[in-house]
Every structure is written in structure tokens, then in C-alpha cells.
Amino acid sequence: MSNSKAGSMAASMMWAFAIGSGVVGVLLGFYTPGFLGFLLGMGIFVAGGWAAVYMTSATTGKGILGMLVGALAASVVGFVLWKMAASSAMSGAGGQAFNDAMAKAQAQGGAKLTAEQQAQMAQLGNVMAGGAGVIVGITAAFFGMLKTFLFGMVGCFIGGAMKKSAIGTPAAMSKAA
């Protein structure tokens, strides 16, 4: 009975390592600028994959499955972060560009827009910024998921190899003799 409980606790730790490393790696990669953020995220993903296999009773295959789920969780977090950042940056820049263009058009003797038309144009600008933010978010989520899964899978293979060498599989025992 206690072995069953220990096995389920170890399995849940594998999921915690995999999903936690995916989310933490994406957050570190997002908030740390440049190549350093990429390296920090990569290190967290490899360490999470290693821990999911080496520190628990999970096999390499189960660790890879856990990292796939962790990559899905990381892609959701990455989508939200990148969409918010892109939408706010585009709406801020787009709003200023819209105001400048309207002032220039009116100064050149162009047709003046009514207040209702100006409000509709502002709404259109916000919709375009939100749509562009979604495109950026989906792209970032896909590449974040790919990065999380691939580097986490490398960590799983490293953890599996280290576990086999530490335990001493029958094949390793016969080679040593």
C-alpha cells in the first residue's frame, strides 16, 4: 500500500517538474532580455527534463510526455505575455501615428472627419493592434512550445542516461565483468 502511494507521489512530482520548468523558463526568458534570457530559459528546460526523469521514478518516455504537457502550459503563458506586450506597444505607437496623420491631413486642407468618424478610426486602430498582437502571440507561443519541448526532451535523455548509470542496468553490469 505504501509503495502505491510513493509511486503516485513520484509521478506527480514528475508532472510538477515538467510543467513548472516550462512555465518558469518562459517567464525567465520573457523578462530577461536578449540572449541571456534564451540561455536562462534553455537551462531551466533542460534542468526540468533532467529532474523529471532522474529525481523521480519516471522513465525517459514518461518524462518526455511530461515535458510535452509542460511545453503546452509554457505556450499558453508565452501567448498571454507576448500578446499583451505586442498589443500595448502597437496601440501606443499606432495611436500617436494616427493623431499625427489626422493633424497632417487636416492641415493640408483635407476633408475633416466628424467626431464619430474619428472614434471609428480609433476603434479600427485598436482592432488592428489587437489582431497584430494575436499573430505575435501565436508565433511566440509556437516557438516557445518548440523550445520548451526540445530542450526538456534533451534533459529527459540526460536524466535517463544518468539514472541508468547510477542504478547499474544488467547490460552495464555484464560489460563491467
SVG drawing of the C-alpha trace seen along z (x, -y; Angstrom):
<svg xmlns="http://www.w3.org/2000/svg" viewBox="-20 -74 55 85">
<polyline fill="none" stroke="black" stroke-width="0.4" points="0.0,0.0 2.8,-2.5 4.6,-1.7 1.5,-2.6 1.3,-6.0 5.0,-6.6 4.7,-5.8 1.8,-8.2 3.7,-10.9 6.8,-10.4 4.6,-10.5 3.0,-13.8 6.5,-15.2 7.4,-14.4 4.5,-16.5 5.4,-19.3 9.0,-19.4 7.9,-19.3 5.1,-21.9 6.9,-24.1 10.1,-24.2 8.1,-25.1 6.3,-28.0 9.3,-29.3 11.6,-29.0 9.2,-31.0 8.8,-33.7 12.6,-34.0 13.1,-34.0 10.5,-36.8 11.6,-39.1 15.3,-38.7 16.3,-40.5 18.3,-39.2 20.4,-36.1 20.8,-35.8 17.0,-35.2 17.3,-32.5 20.1,-30.8 18.3,-31.0 15.1,-29.6 17.1,-26.8 18.9,-25.9 15.6,-25.7 14.0,-23.5 17.0,-21.1 17.1,-21.0 13.3,-20.4 13.6,-17.5 16.5,-16.0 14.7,-16.4 11.5,-14.9 13.4,-11.7 16.4,-11.5 14.7,-12.7 11.5,-10.6 10.6,-7.1 9.5,-8.1 11.0,-6.6 12.5,-8.7 9.3,-8.3 7.1,-9.5 9.5,-12.4 9.2,-13.4 5.4,-13.2 5.6,-15.4 7.7,-17.9 5.2,-17.9 2.5,-18.9 4.9,-21.4 5.5,-22.8 1.8,-23.3 1.5,-25.1 4.5,-27.2 3.0,-28.1 -0.2,-29.4 1.8,-31.6 4.0,-32.8 1.0,-33.6 -0.5,-35.8 2.7,-37.6 3.7,-38.3 0.2,-39.2 -0.2,-41.8 3.3,-43.2 2.7,-43.4 -0.8,-44.8 0.1,-47.5 3.2,-48.5 1.3,-48.7 -1.7,-50.6 0.6,-53.1 2.6,-53.7 -0.5,-53.4 -2.4,-56.0 0.3,-58.5 0.8,-57.8 -3.0,-58.1 -3.1,-61.5 -0.1,-62.8 -1.7,-61.6 -5.0,-63.2 -3.4,-66.5 -1.3,-66.5 -4.3,-65.7 -6.4,-68.4 -3.5,-70.9 -3.2,-70.2 -6.9,-71.1 -8.2,-67.5 -11.7,-66.7 -12.4,-67.0 -13.7,-63.9 -16.6,-64.1 -16.2,-63.1 -18.0,-59.8 -15.7,-59.0 -12.6,-59.8 -13.9,-57.5 -14.5,-54.7 -10.9,-55.2 -9.5,-55.0 -11.5,-51.7 -10.1,-50.4 -6.6,-51.2 -7.2,-49.3 -8.7,-46.3 -5.6,-46.2 -3.3,-46.4 -5.1,-43.6 -5.1,-41.4 -1.4,-42.0 -0.9,-41.2 -2.7,-37.8 -0.4,-37.0 2.7,-37.8 1.3,-35.8 0.6,-32.7 4.0,-32.8 5.8,-33.3 3.6,-30.5 4.6,-28.1 8.3,-28.8 8.2,-28.8 6.4,-25.4 9.0,-24.0 11.9,-25.3 10.5,-24.0 9.8,-20.6 13.1,-20.1 15.3,-21.3 13.2,-19.5 13.5,-16.3 17.3,-16.7 17.1,-17.0 15.0,-13.8 17.6,-11.9 20.4,-13.2 18.4,-12.2 17.6,-8.8 21.2,-8.1 22.4,-9.3 19.7,-7.2 20.8,-4.0 24.5,-4.6 23.7,-5.2 21.5,-2.2 23.6,0.1 21.5,1.9 22.1,5.5 23.8,4.6 26.2,2.3 26.9,5.0 27.8,7.5 30.1,5.1 31.9,4.4 32.5,8.1"/>
</svg>
